[in-house]
Amino acid sequence: MSDRPIIYLDYAAATPVDERVEAAMRPYWRDSFYNPSANYQAARQVHAALEAARTKVAHWLGARGSEIIFTAGGTEANNLAVHGVMRRYPDAKVVVSAIEHESLLAPAGNYEHQETAVGSDGRINLENLRATIDAKTVLVSIMYANNEIGTVQPIREISQLISEIRRQRRADGNGLPLYLHADAAQAANYLDLHVARLGVDLMTLNGGKIYGPKQSGCLYVKAGLELEPLMYGGGQERGLRSGTENLPAAIGFAEALEIAQAARHDESARLKSLQRQFIAGLEKKLPEAIINGSLKYRLPNNIHVTIPGVDNERLLIQLDEAGVMAAAGSACSASSEESSHVLHALGLDDATARASLRFTLGRGTQATDIELAVKALGQAAAK
Ligand SMILES: Cc1ncc(COP(=O)(O)O)c(C=O)c1O
């Protein structure tokens, strides 16, 4: 047995399932395995449990249960948002930010689409966004928080801009709706998810990023907004997601969301202090290191750094050998030969992007982990 430390700093890629989540899911594998659509008491209880999970999710979003569509994770929710709207308006246009997750960019690529740029700090510029939206735009999709650099977008201001454009459209006699979707997969541990405060029409959440099961999550769909389904069949999930419901996943996701949202202020404060410690450590050990993305509008668990001249793949291997698990680029795509589209959107060239690493902290991270990780990074970069 090696006595090297195990320091997991890749929480943006995956989180371990919380014990309380696991316990909440357990009855639904064997004891309460019934199909929620079946017509006997035991199944009706399972159906009630599914609806209670939906209500729980809705509560944290300030939404109604009927506005929550359970999905198998963030990719499916993003696909449902984009295809769901665009298949109803095939001649219309979708606007996305240049730093969206692949699961949003790829479906958007099937339609007339336009990207809105971000500044070198990773933030959307509202005037640029306004200029990108035209009379044919039906959907705007801007992620709440970025998975690589942790940048938080001004969703509320964006929704105010959208409302303004809607008013103008009405005045112009343009009957095309304009919807705002936010991918909040990385946001739910730390940020407010109240849909009316944010002003979103559609929002993606993902259980695998919030200490819930992978392939769980939901799409919030504002009442009255009609989507085209991705999958057709028995008509479950208001006809938007046919297939026998995944009870353990829905129950686990709802429990995970509740735990994460209830703890978000305390956990954000705790991680912010560890994030500061990490950055201060870098300044001391690797003064040439550059932090990418806004420091102010940033998730408290993200440190994304360029160390000029290093090869991030080599560094990751060395860090792994030292017991530190981190990421280069997006760990959310299975493998990528290309350097990150997010870093390119910030204006980084290929060589700089390939000298960049992401560390994401989480519930298990302690000050000693940060100390050891910074030390290991300093040693690896010096080799
Ligand atoms: C911002 C964002 N959106 C969507 C996804 C896709 O989620 P999943 O791979 O669980 O379907 C991820 C992570 O992988 C993500 O970070």
The ligand as a Tripos MOL2 file, in Angstrom:
@<TRIPOS>MOLECULE
LIG
   16    16     1     0     0
SMALL
NO_CHARGES

@<TRIPOS>ATOM
      1 C1        -22.3730   22.8100  -17.3470 C.3       1 LIG1
      2 C2        -22.6750   21.3870  -17.6730 C.ar      1 LIG1
      3 N1        -23.7440   21.1010  -18.4240 N.ar      1 LIG1
      4 C3        -24.0640   19.8420  -18.7370 C.ar      1 LIG1
      5 C4        -23.2970   18.7770  -18.3120 C.ar      1 LIG1
      6 C5        -23.6720   17.3920  -18.7500 C.3       1 LIG1
      7 O1        -24.0610   16.5900  -17.7130 O.3       1 LIG1
      8 P1        -24.0420   14.9940  -17.8280 P.3       1 LIG1
      9 O2        -22.7130   14.5810  -18.3760 O.co2     1 LIG1
     10 O3        -24.2310   14.5220  -16.4460 O.co2     1 LIG1
     11 O4        -25.1700   14.6290  -18.7060 O.co2     1 LIG1
     12 C6        -22.1580   19.0370  -17.5170 C.ar      1 LIG1
     13 C7        -21.2460   18.0100  -17.0160 C.2       1 LIG1
     14 O5        -20.9100   17.0400  -17.5030 O.2       1 LIG1
     15 C8        -21.8560   20.3740  -17.1990 C.ar      1 LIG1
     16 O6        -20.7900   20.6800  -16.4650 O.3       1 LIG1
@<TRIPOS>BOND
     1     1     2 1
     2     2     3 ar
     3     2    15 ar
     4     3     4 ar
     5     4     5 ar
     6     5     6 1
     7     5    12 ar
     8     6     7 1
     9     7     8 1
    10     8     9 2
    11     8    10 1
    12     8    11 1
    13    12    13 1
    14    12    15 ar
    15    13    14 2
    16    15    16 1
@<TRIPOS>SUBSTRUCTURE
     1 LIG1         1 GROUP 0 **** ****
